[in-house]
């Protein structure tokens, strides 16, 4: 017969089990509540699960971030696949609008604005993809504190995204300790390194962290204001987009200006440059602009370069129609009482009021490389917004040793055609994607999926059919 002390210990243990079981049950209930039963106009017989909803990241301020999880197909065994968080930039642009709806997500909206069709190059063929509208005030994410829109910046965005991930894993415990990666593009060149730094520091000293962070994949990114300016203006000049005199003015006035808010002489030089571009799509300079696009000559809000859209403007136009339907918002569990009316793909208020944007991410890159984080950076080589020359200058400033010299990589499934070029450094892999614009998965979807596959396997891109 046990002692009273043993009985009390047993009761205490059973109580802990009961509390833990109750907590897990509540989280799974919340998870099931977020399950998407059916999206209006979706194709029949889908073979993958979807969830969407909100995670409150600041209860006092009422900030809640909207997510959309699209799991790998059942045939691909989603329980064995990694989790990948996708972030779009702007700052102020929706990952639901761009990443999910025109880049790496499984659906595309037809021109009727009512029905969906499948993207054969969707990234959920390789992993479980988590799209996040960030920061609060973007897309379907919201805040109940109006001041949040006027005080938003890098620091709070990173902190809220980190809080989101920790809380989201409580709702989806099956993803705890699963290999986790982050991917994105453009101003996510700030979001992703900053969030990665928070995760790495948060995991320090933890033997088996719930957020099992492995690395990130970053496309056409904003990395360093100085080097990005130098490389961007050089690209404009050597691709014949601007005159010699404008190039000289950009070199004189713009090297040290911020990407978000160019000042005085730089602002004037940029205005002239955009006028000289003519009616092209600077996000993909050899693509025919969508006939819905406003030309640069009629839209010179230089602090809003994401408004100068190209072929994707037609796609996003259909997405706007679809996402503004109440039945779609209901199916996605979007909170219609707090999101903007109408739903917009990018928030001009967020962009206009951005309060902190460090001039360089290079110190964070160095910290993450030292921590052993897998880093792949890629560039679509027809992007004039954040072109490959800008990224090459920024990477060059890291002064990394080279493991594998520059070479042409091939698409083995397409007659071994050159897919782009790559160089493998000690701690970082750089890749260009041939014929791709700013949104690589939109303009070269097959090559983007191939790149994603090699990134996940951490294998160098093939040089020959035997690789």
C-alpha positions as CSV (number, residue, x, y, z in Angstrom):
1,X,0.0,0.0,0.0
2,X,1.4,3.4,-1.0
3,X,2.1,6.3,1.3
4,X,0.0,9.5,1.3
5,X,3.0,11.3,-0.3
6,X,3.0,8.8,-3.2
7,X,-0.8,9.2,-3.6
8,X,-0.5,13.0,-3.8
9,X,2.3,12.7,-6.4
10,X,0.2,10.4,-8.5
11,X,-2.8,12.8,-8.3
12,X,-0.5,15.7,-9.3
13,X,0.8,13.8,-12.2
14,X,-2.7,12.8,-13.4
15,X,-3.7,16.4,-13.1
16,X,-0.8,17.5,-15.3
17,X,-1.8,14.9,-17.9
18,X,-5.4,16.1,-17.8
19,X,-4.4,19.8,-18.3
20,X,-2.0,18.8,-21.1
21,X,-4.6,16.6,-22.8
22,X,-7.2,19.4,-22.5
23,X,-4.8,22.0,-24.0
24,X,-4.0,19.7,-26.9
25,X,-7.6,19.0,-27.5
26,X,-8.5,22.7,-27.5
27,X,-5.7,23.5,-30.0
28,X,-6.8,20.7,-32.3
29,X,-10.3,22.0,-32.1
30,X,-9.1,25.4,-33.2
31,X,-7.1,23.8,-36.0
32,X,-10.2,22.0,-37.3
33,X,-12.2,25.2,-37.1
34,X,-9.7,26.7,-39.5
35,X,-10.0,23.9,-42.1
36,X,-11.2,25.1,-45.5
37,X,-14.0,22.9,-46.5
38,X,-14.4,24.2,-50.1
39,X,-13.4,27.4,-51.9
40,X,-16.0,28.8,-54.3
41,X,-15.2,27.7,-57.8
42,X,-12.4,25.4,-56.9
43,X,-11.5,22.4,-59.1
44,X,-13.1,19.1,-58.1
45,X,-11.4,16.2,-56.3
46,X,-8.6,18.1,-54.6
47,X,-6.1,15.8,-53.0
48,X,-4.6,18.2,-50.4
49,X,-5.8,19.9,-47.2
50,X,-6.1,23.6,-46.6
51,X,-6.5,25.7,-43.4
52,X,-6.8,29.5,-42.9
53,X,-7.6,31.9,-40.1
54,X,-6.0,34.2,-37.6
55,X,-3.4,34.2,-34.9
56,X,-3.6,37.1,-32.5
57,X,0.0,38.5,-32.0
58,X,-0.9,41.4,-29.7
59,X,-4.1,41.1,-27.7
60,X,-3.9,44.5,-26.2
61,X,-3.5,46.3,-29.6
62,X,-5.8,43.8,-31.3
63,X,-3.3,42.8,-34.0
64,X,-4.1,39.6,-35.7
65,X,-2.2,38.0,-38.7
66,X,-4.0,36.0,-41.3
67,X,-2.5,32.8,-42.6
68,X,-3.4,30.2,-45.4
69,X,-1.8,26.8,-45.0
70,X,-1.8,24.6,-48.1
71,X,-0.5,21.1,-47.4
72,X,1.3,18.7,-49.8
73,X,-1.0,16.3,-51.7
74,X,-1.9,13.1,-49.8
75,X,0.1,11.1,-52.4
76,X,3.2,13.1,-51.4
77,X,2.8,12.2,-47.7
78,X,2.4,15.7,-46.2
79,X,3.4,14.4,-42.7
80,X,6.9,13.7,-44.1
81,X,7.3,17.1,-45.9
82,X,8.9,20.2,-44.4
83,X,7.0,23.4,-43.6
84,X,7.8,26.5,-45.6
85,X,6.6,30.0,-44.7
86,X,6.2,32.4,-47.7
87,X,6.4,36.1,-47.3
88,X,5.9,38.9,-49.9
89,X,7.4,42.3,-49.5
90,X,6.4,45.8,-50.5
91,X,6.5,46.6,-47.7
92,X,2.7,46.4,-47.4
93,X,1.9,43.7,-50.0
94,X,-0.2,40.6,-49.4
95,X,1.3,37.1,-49.6
96,X,-2.2,35.8,-50.3
97,X,-2.5,38.2,-53.3
98,X,0.9,37.5,-54.8
99,X,2.7,34.5,-53.4
100,X,-0.4,32.3,-53.1
101,X,-2.5,33.6,-56.0
102,X,0.1,34.3,-58.8
103,X,3.3,32.7,-57.8
104,X,3.8,29.5,-55.8
105,X,0.2,28.6,-54.6
106,X,-1.9,25.8,-56.1
107,X,-4.7,28.0,-57.5
108,X,-5.1,30.6,-60.2
109,X,-8.2,32.8,-60.7
110,X,-9.8,32.6,-64.1
111,X,-10.7,35.8,-66.0
112,X,-14.3,35.5,-64.8
113,X,-13.2,36.2,-61.3
114,X,-15.3,33.3,-60.1
115,X,-13.5,30.0,-60.8
116,X,-10.1,28.6,-60.0
117,X,-7.8,26.3,-61.9
118,X,-4.7,24.4,-60.7
119,X,-1.1,25.6,-61.1
120,X,1.0,22.6,-62.2
121,X,4.1,24.1,-60.7
122,X,2.7,24.8,-57.2
123,X,5.3,24.5,-54.5
124,X,3.0,22.4,-52.3
125,X,4.1,19.6,-54.6
126,X,7.3,19.6,-52.6
127,X,6.4,21.0,-49.1
128,X,3.6,22.3,-46.9
129,X,3.3,26.0,-47.7
130,X,2.2,28.6,-45.1
131,X,1.3,32.0,-46.6
132,X,1.2,35.0,-44.1
133,X,-0.3,38.4,-44.6
134,X,2.2,40.6,-42.7
135,X,2.3,43.1,-41.1
136,X,-1.1,43.8,-39.5
137,X,-3.1,46.0,-41.9
138,X,-2.0,44.1,-45.0
139,X,-4.4,41.9,-46.9
140,X,-6.7,40.0,-44.5
141,X,-4.6,40.8,-41.5
142,X,-5.8,43.6,-39.2
143,X,-5.2,45.7,-36.2
144,X,-7.8,47.4,-33.9
145,X,-5.3,50.1,-33.0
146,X,-5.3,52.8,-35.8
147,X,-1.8,54.1,-34.6
148,X,-0.3,50.7,-35.7
149,X,-0.7,51.7,-39.3
150,X,1.3,54.9,-38.7
151,X,4.1,53.4,-36.6
152,X,4.7,50.2,-38.5
153,X,8.3,49.1,-39.5
154,X,10.8,46.3,-39.7
155,X,11.2,45.7,-35.9
156,X,7.5,45.2,-35.1
157,X,6.9,43.2,-38.3
158,X,9.6,40.8,-37.4
159,X,8.5,40.5,-33.7
160,X,4.9,39.9,-34.7
161,X,5.9,37.3,-37.3
162,X,7.9,35.4,-34.7
163,X,5.1,35.5,-32.2
164,X,2.7,34.3,-34.9
165,X,4.9,31.2,-35.6
166,X,5.2,30.2,-31.9
167,X,1.5,30.5,-31.4
168,X,0.6,28.9,-34.7
169,X,2.7,25.8,-33.8
170,X,0.5,25.5,-30.7
171,X,-2.5,25.3,-32.9
172,X,-0.7,22.9,-35.3
173,X,1.4,20.8,-33.0
174,X,2.0,18.2,-35.8
175,X,4.5,20.8,-37.3
176,X,6.5,21.2,-34.1
177,X,10.2,20.2,-34.7
178,X,9.4,19.6,-38.4
179,X,12.1,21.0,-40.7
180,X,11.1,24.6,-41.3
181,X,12.2,27.1,-44.0
182,X,11.3,30.6,-45.1
183,X,10.9,31.8,-48.7
184,X,10.0,35.1,-50.3
185,X,11.1,38.0,-52.4
186,X,11.7,41.7,-52.7
187,X,11.3,43.6,-49.4
188,X,11.2,40.2,-47.8
189,X,15.0,40.7,-48.2
190,X,14.4,42.5,-44.9
191,X,11.6,40.5,-43.4
192,X,13.3,37.1,-43.9
193,X,16.8,37.8,-42.5
194,X,15.3,39.7,-39.6
195,X,12.8,37.0,-38.7
196,X,15.5,34.4,-39.2
197,X,17.7,36.2,-36.7
198,X,14.9,36.2,-34.1
199,X,14.4,32.5,-34.6
200,X,18.1,31.6,-34.3
201,X,18.5,33.8,-31.2
202,X,15.3,32.4,-29.7
203,X,16.5,28.8,-30.3
204,X,20.0,29.4,-28.9
205,X,20.7,27.0,-26.0
206,X,17.6,24.9,-26.8
207,X,18.4,21.3,-27.6
208,X,15.3,20.4,-29.6
209,X,13.5,23.6,-30.5
210,X,9.8,23.4,-31.6
211,X,10.7,25.8,-34.5
212,X,13.2,23.6,-36.3
213,X,14.6,26.3,-38.5
214,X,16.9,25.2,-41.3
215,X,17.3,28.0,-43.8
216,X,15.8,30.5,-46.2
217,X,15.3,31.0,-50.0
218,X,15.2,34.7,-51.1
219,X,14.4,36.1,-54.5
220,X,15.3,39.5,-56.0
221,X,15.8,40.9,-52.5
222,X,16.4,44.3,-51.1
223,X,19.6,43.6,-49.1
224,X,21.8,46.7,-48.8
225,X,20.8,50.2,-49.9
226,X,24.2,51.3,-51.1
227,X,25.1,48.2,-53.1
228,X,21.5,47.7,-54.4
229,X,21.5,51.3,-55.6
230,X,24.8,51.0,-57.4
231,X,23.8,47.7,-59.0
232,X,20.3,48.8,-59.9
233,X,21.3,51.9,-61.7
234,X,24.1,50.1,-63.5
235,X,21.6,47.5,-64.8
236,X,19.3,50.3,-66.1
237,X,22.2,51.8,-68.0
238,X,23.7,48.7,-69.4
239,X,20.3,47.5,-70.5
240,X,19.7,50.7,-72.4
241,X,16.8,51.9,-70.2
242,X,18.3,55.2,-69.3
243,X,20.5,57.9,-70.8
244,X,24.2,58.5,-70.0
245,X,23.3,61.8,-68.3
246,X,20.6,60.2,-66.1
247,X,23.0,57.4,-65.1
248,X,25.6,60.0,-64.0
249,X,22.9,61.8,-62.0
250,X,21.9,58.6,-60.3
251,X,25.5,57.8,-59.5
252,X,26.0,61.3,-58.1
253,X,22.8,61.7,-56.0
254,X,21.4,58.2,-55.2
255,X,24.0,55.8,-53.8
256,X,23.3,56.5,-50.1
257,X,19.5,57.1,-50.4
258,X,17.0,54.7,-48.9
259,X,15.0,52.4,-51.1
260,X,11.7,53.6,-49.5
261,X,12.1,57.4,-49.4
262,X,14.6,58.8,-52.0
263,X,15.4,62.5,-51.3
264,X,16.0,65.7,-53.2
265,X,18.4,65.2,-56.1
266,X,17.9,61.4,-56.1
267,X,14.2,61.8,-56.3
268,X,14.6,64.0,-59.3
269,X,17.1,61.6,-61.0
270,X,14.7,58.7,-60.4
271,X,11.8,60.7,-61.9
272,X,13.8,61.3,-65.1
273,X,14.9,57.6,-65.2
274,X,11.3,56.3,-64.9
275,X,10.2,58.7,-67.7
276,X,13.0,57.3,-69.9
277,X,11.9,53.8,-69.2
278,X,8.8,54.4,-71.4
279,X,5.8,52.1,-71.2
280,X,7.6,48.9,-70.3
281,X,7.2,46.5,-67.4
282,X,10.3,47.1,-65.2
283,X,9.5,43.9,-63.2
284,X,10.1,41.9,-66.4
285,X,11.6,44.2,-69.0
286,X,11.1,41.9,-72.0
287,X,7.5,41.0,-71.2
288,X,4.5,42.8,-72.8
289,X,2.8,44.9,-70.1
290,X,-0.8,44.1,-69.3
291,X,-3.1,46.5,-71.1
292,X,-4.7,47.4,-67.8
293,X,-1.3,48.7,-66.5
294,X,-0.9,52.5,-65.9
295,X,2.3,53.6,-67.7
296,X,5.2,55.0,-65.8
297,X,4.7,58.4,-67.4
298,X,1.3,58.7,-65.8
299,X,2.2,57.2,-62.4
300,X,5.4,58.7,-60.9
301,X,4.8,58.0,-57.2
302,X,8.4,57.0,-56.7
303,X,7.9,55.7,-53.2
304,X,5.4,53.1,-54.6
305,X,7.3,51.1,-57.2
306,X,5.1,48.1,-56.7
307,X,2.3,50.1,-58.4
308,X,4.2,49.9,-61.7
309,X,3.0,46.4,-62.5
310,X,3.4,44.4,-65.6
311,X,1.9,41.2,-67.0
312,X,0.9,40.2,-63.5
313,X,-1.5,43.1,-63.2
314,X,-4.1,41.2,-65.3
315,X,-3.7,38.2,-63.0
316,X,-4.0,40.3,-59.8
317,X,-7.1,42.0,-61.3
318,X,-8.9,38.7,-61.3
319,X,-7.6,37.9,-57.8
320,X,-9.0,41.2,-56.6
321,X,-12.5,40.3,-57.9
322,X,-12.3,36.9,-56.4
323,X,-11.0,37.8,-52.9
324,X,-13.6,40.6,-52.6
325,X,-16.5,38.2,-52.8
326,X,-18.2,37.6,-49.5
327,X,-18.5,33.9,-50.1
328,X,-14.8,33.6,-50.7
329,X,-14.0,35.6,-47.6
330,X,-16.4,33.4,-45.6
331,X,-14.8,30.2,-47.0
332,X,-11.3,31.6,-46.0
333,X,-12.6,32.5,-42.5
334,X,-11.6,36.2,-43.1
335,X,-12.9,38.6,-40.5
336,X,-15.0,40.9,-42.7
337,X,-15.6,43.3,-39.7
338,X,-12.0,44.4,-39.5
339,X,-10.4,44.1,-43.0
340,X,-10.3,47.0,-45.4
341,X,-13.1,47.6,-47.9
342,X,-12.5,46.8,-50.6
343,X,-9.8,44.2,-50.0
344,X,-6.5,45.4,-51.6
345,X,-3.4,43.6,-52.7
346,X,-1.0,46.3,-51.2
347,X,-1.6,48.9,-48.5
348,X,-0.4,52.3,-49.5
349,X,-0.8,53.5,-45.9
350,X,1.5,50.9,-44.6
351,X,4.1,51.7,-47.3
352,X,3.8,55.5,-46.8
353,X,4.2,55.3,-43.0
354,X,7.0,52.7,-42.8
355,X,9.0,53.9,-39.8
356,X,12.2,51.9,-39.7
357,X,14.2,50.2,-42.4
358,X,17.8,49.4,-41.7
359,X,20.1,50.4,-44.6
360,X,21.8,47.0,-44.7
361,X,21.0,43.3,-43.9
362,X,24.6,42.3,-44.4
363,X,25.5,42.1,-40.7
364,X,22.5,39.8,-40.2
365,X,23.6,37.6,-43.2
366,X,27.0,37.3,-41.5
367,X,25.5,36.3,-38.2
368,X,23.2,33.7,-39.9
369,X,26.0,32.3,-42.0
370,X,28.1,31.8,-38.8
371,X,25.2,30.0,-37.2
372,X,25.1,27.5,-40.1
373,X,21.8,28.5,-41.6
374,X,21.2,27.4,-45.2
375,X,20.9,30.6,-47.4
376,X,20.1,30.6,-51.0
377,X,19.5,33.8,-52.9
378,X,18.2,34.0,-56.5
379,X,17.5,36.6,-59.1
380,X,15.3,36.7,-62.2
381,X,17.6,38.2,-64.8
382,X,15.0,40.5,-66.5
383,X,14.0,42.3,-63.3
384,X,14.9,46.0,-63.3
385,X,13.4,46.8,-59.8
386,X,15.9,44.8,-57.7
387,X,18.1,43.3,-60.5
388,X,20.8,40.7,-60.4
389,X,23.6,43.3,-60.5
390,X,22.3,44.8,-57.2
391,X,22.2,41.4,-55.5
392,X,25.7,40.5,-56.8
393,X,27.2,43.7,-55.4
394,X,25.5,43.0,-52.1
395,X,26.7,39.4,-51.9
396,X,30.2,40.5,-53.0
397,X,30.4,42.8,-50.0
398,X,30.1,39.7,-47.7
399,X,33.6,38.6,-49.1
400,X,32.7,34.9,-48.8
401,X,35.1,32.2,-50.1
402,X,33.9,30.3,-53.2
403,X,33.3,26.6,-53.0
404,X,32.0,26.1,-56.6
405,X,32.8,28.7,-59.3
406,X,30.2,30.4,-61.5
407,X,28.6,27.9,-64.0
408,X,25.5,27.5,-66.1
409,X,22.9,25.2,-64.6
410,X,20.5,23.2,-66.7
411,X,16.9,22.1,-66.8
412,X,17.3,18.4,-67.3
413,X,13.6,17.8,-68.0
414,X,13.7,20.4,-70.9
415,X,16.4,19.2,-73.3
416,X,19.1,20.3,-70.9
417,X,18.4,24.0,-71.7
418,X,20.3,26.5,-69.6
419,X,18.1,27.5,-66.7
420,X,20.4,30.2,-65.4
421,X,23.8,30.6,-63.6
422,X,25.0,29.9,-60.1
423,X,27.9,30.2,-57.7
424,X,28.2,28.4,-54.4
425,X,30.0,30.3,-51.7
426,X,31.0,29.1,-48.3
427,X,27.7,29.7,-46.4
428,X,25.5,31.0,-49.3
429,X,24.4,29.8,-52.8
430,X,23.5,32.4,-55.4
431,X,21.4,31.5,-58.5
432,X,20.1,33.4,-61.5
433,X,17.0,32.3,-63.3
434,X,17.1,32.9,-67.1
435,X,14.3,34.8,-68.6
436,X,12.6,35.4,-65.2
437,X,11.4,38.8,-63.8
438,X,11.0,40.1,-60.3
439,X,8.4,37.4,-59.5
440,X,10.4,34.4,-60.6
441,X,7.7,31.7,-60.0
442,X,5.3,33.8,-62.1
443,X,7.5,34.3,-65.1
444,X,9.5,31.0,-65.0
445,X,7.3,28.7,-62.9
446,X,8.9,25.4,-63.9
447,X,12.5,26.7,-63.2
448,X,11.3,28.2,-59.9
449,X,9.9,24.8,-58.8
450,X,13.1,23.1,-59.9
451,X,15.2,25.6,-57.9
452,X,12.9,25.1,-54.8
453,X,13.4,21.3,-55.0
454,X,17.2,21.6,-55.1
455,X,17.1,24.1,-52.2
456,X,15.1,21.7,-50.0
457,X,17.6,18.9,-50.9
458,X,20.5,21.3,-50.4
459,X,22.1,20.1,-53.6
460,X,23.9,22.2,-56.2
461,X,21.9,22.7,-59.4
462,X,22.9,20.3,-62.2
463,X,25.6,21.2,-64.7
464,X,24.9,18.2,-66.9
465,X,22.4,15.3,-67.4
466,X,24.5,13.1,-65.2
467,X,24.4,15.4,-62.1
